[in-house]
Amino acid sequence: MSGILLIDKPEGFTSFDVVAKVRGIARTRKVGHGGTLDPMATGVLPLFLGAATKACDILPDQTKAYEAWFRLGQTTDTQDCTGKVLSEREVSCTAAQVEEALSRFRGDFLQTPPMYSAIWVQGRRLYDLAREGVEVERQSRPVTVHELRLLEAREENHLYKIYVSCSKGTYVRTICHDVGQALGCGAVMTGLRRVISSGYRVEDAITIEQAQQMADADTLREKVLPVETAFTAYEKIRLTAKNARLFQNGVRLSSSRVGCAGIKGDFCVFGPDGQFLGLGCEEQGELRIRKLFVR
């Protein structure tokens, strides 16, 4: 089985827990995922099966979108409600003030990743250091928040729901934390659901239980998307049967003869029957393999 399976990750599971489950369900060892979700988070987790695992690190669309809840008046060591409480303060903020604070976190800016994160520092994961009570200096990283909207406000409970569309590597719980800091009262994220990942939507995902049921009924393949759906933004070329064979064997073909002259960046390469062969690029007037998905 090869392709992309969209799973709606349940709360309490790590992304690797889901990968392990689906390995058994799909009966394949080759399973990768398209973006880590914290255990408390739910939502769409694209899984790449078989030859499609080659796409994991070259996805052209790295945008993620989330719906998150946060509560004002508290801070924790994890920046979410699962951590140790560090401070509690009185809250007098209004929804209008929260809206104003959110405006500071749109566009491009530098974000300092939390200690409880999977980033490597000096050969160790930050969360391993954090669990030992060690805090180290973290370098701020550039992130982009394409969209940040207030969806719901429960002022009496100091609870707020936001929609965040952001670049890969953006920590939503850190946005919640930083909004709380900007308001002077602190904030912790209380819930997180990923609704879009690399162009794939949670509405199209299935649960682990549904995946198991479909596997038992031998219908799981119906939910596996072709790997080329990850590259719909790319231009496409179609080769003749002869050129398709040559391309798969690594032979460099004249770009003007195969119809890719002038295409900038990577593009999708198909055979005469519409089979997706892989990604190609034009270099020095020749069609060259960027990533091959068939043999």
N, C-alpha and C positions, 0 to 999 in steps of 0.2 A: 504494500500500500504506500503510495507516494502522493503528497500534496499538503494542503493546509487545512487543519481542523480547528474551528473556533470553539473554545471552551469558556463557559461562564464560571470562572473560578469561585469556589465557595469560601466563606470566611473561615479562618483557622488553618487553611492549607498554604504551604509555600508553593511557589511556582514549580520547584523541583518535585514536590509531592505530586502535583498534577501530572508532570512529565512521567513520573514513575507509574502512576495509575494508568495513563494512556498507553504506555509501553505494553502493559499487560493486556489492556482492552483491545488494542490494535494488533497485538502480537508482532511487534517490531521493536528492535533495540534502538533504531535510529529515530530519535525524537528530540527536537529542540524547541525552544520557545522564543517568542518575539518581544521580550521585555518583561523584566521581573516585577512582580506585584508582592507587596508586603503581606504577611499572613492575615492581618486584619482586613485587608482590602478584598473586594469582590470585583467581578466584571470580566470583560473580554480578554482572553489570553490566547493569541494565535499560536498554535502548535504546528511544527513543521515535521512531516513524516517522510521517512525514506530519503530519496534523492533531494527532496525539497529542503532538507537541513542545510544545503549549500547556500540557501537564500538568507539565512538568519542574520549574517553580518553584512549584508549588502542591500538591505531594504531601502529603497529610495525615499519612502515616506516614513519619517521617524516621529511624526506628530502624534501626541497622545491627548486624549480629552477625558476629564474626570468630573464627577459630581462629588462634592465633599461637604461634610458637616464640621463645623468647629464651634467650640464653646469658649466664651470670654471669661476671664477671671482666674485663670490657672495656668501654670507652666509645669512641664514634666521633663525628665531627662531624655525621653524619646520624641518629644514634641507631639505625642498623641496620647490618648486616654489609657493606653496600656502601660505607660511608664510610671516611674516614681515621681510623686508630686514634689516639686521644688519650691513653688510659691503659690499663694492664693491672695487675691486682692478684690476689693469692692469694685463693682462695675456700674458706671453711670452713662455708658455710651448709648447712643441712639442708632437706629438703622442708617440714618443719613450720615452719621460719622463713620460707620463701618464702610458705607459706599465710598466716602472720601478716601479712607485709608486704602481700600482696594485699588483705587486709581494709581497709587504709587507703584503697583506691582504689575503693570501692563507694559508690553514692549520688551526691549532688550535691557538686561541689567545683570549684575554679578550677584550670585547666591552662594552663601557658605553652606556646604552640605552638613547635615546633622552627624553627630558622633555615631548614632545608631544607623549606619548605612553600610552598604557592601563595598564601598570604595577602598582600594588598597593604599596603605601608607606604610612605607618602610617594610614591605613584605608581609603585612598583616591587614586583615579586614578591620575597618574602623569599629564595627559592632563587637568584634572580639576584644578589642582594647577597652571599649566602653563597659563591657560586662565585667572587666577586671578593675573597673573604677579609674581607668587611665583616660585622661583627656588630652588630646594633642591638637596643635594648631592645624587648621584645615585651610587650604587655599581656596579662595572664592573662585567660582567658575561661571563663565558666561551662559546665561539661559535666555530663552525667549518665551514670553507669555503672549500668545496670539489673541486670546480672548479671556476675559475674567469678568464674570457677571454674578451679581447677587440674585439667587433664585428664590430664596425664602428667608424671612426674618421672624424670629420668635423672641422679641425683645424682653418679654417677661422672664424667659428662661435663659437669656443671653446666648441663644443658639442661632446659628446662621448657616444657610446652605448656599454653596457657590458652584458655578460651572467654570472649569479651567481647561483651556486648550493651550498646550505648551510643547516645547521642544523636548527631545529625549534628554534624560538626565536632570530634569526639573523635579524638585521635591515639593509636592503639594503640601505636605505637613509643615514644611519650612515656610511656605507662603502663609499658612494659617498662623504659625508661630510669629512670623515677622509682622503680620497685621496686628496681632495682639500687642507686640512690642511698640508698634507705631501708635496704638491707642493708649498705651501706658498701663494696661491691665493684664496683659498676657492672654494667651489663647492656646488651646489644644485641639487637635483634630480628633473628632469622635467617630467619623465614618468616612469611607472612601470607596467609590465605585468607578471603575474605568469603563467608559462608554464607547471610546474609539481608540484603536491601536493600529497604527500604520495603515489607516484607511478602512479597517475592518470594524464593524459595529456590533455592540453587545446584543442587539436585536436578532442578529444572525447566529449567535452562539448557542450551544447546547450545554446542558449540565453533564457532569461526569456520569450521573445515573442514567441519563438519556443515552449517552454514548455507549454505556454497557448494554442497555436494552437493545440498541440498534445493532451492536456487535453480535449479541445473542441471536438476533433475527437475521443476521447476515445482510444488513442494510446500511451499515456505517459508511460505506463508500459513497453513499448518496450525499453525505454531508462533507465530504472531503473536496475542497476546492483545488483547481489546478494551480500549480505554483506560479504560472504566469500572471495570475490575478494580482500578485504582489508588484507587478511591473507595468500596470496599465497606463502609467503616465509616460512610459517610454515610447519612442517611435518603433515601427516594426518593418522588417523586410522579410520576404519569402524567397527561398532558394529553390532552384531546380533539384531534382533527385540527385544528379551527379554532384552538383555543388554542395548539397547537404552532406553527402558522404565525405567529400573532401574537407568540409568545415569541421565535421566531427573527428576527423583524423588529424586535425591541426594544420592542414595545408592553408597557407595564406593565399587569399583570392583577391583579384583586382577589385577594388571598391567600385569603380565605375561600371564594371561588368555585372556586379551583383546588386547594384542599386542602393548602395549606402554612402556614396560620395557626398561629402558635405554635411553628413549628420554629426552633430556635436554630442559628445559623451556616449554613454552606453545606450544600446537599443536591443530590442527583442529580435531573435532570429528564429524563423519557422521553416519547416520543410514544406514540400509541395502539397502534402496532405493536411497541412495545418498543424502538424505536431510541433510543439515548442521544443526547440533544440537547446537554447541557452541565450546568454547575453553576449553580444559582440561589440566591437568598437572599431573605428577607422584610425589606423596609424600608418603614416607614410604611404597613403594611397592604397592600403590593403585592408581587407577584412580580417580581424584577428579575434580570437576567443577571449572573452572576459571571464565567463563562467559557463561551463558545459553542464547541462542537466540530463542529457541522455548519452548512452553509449551504443 
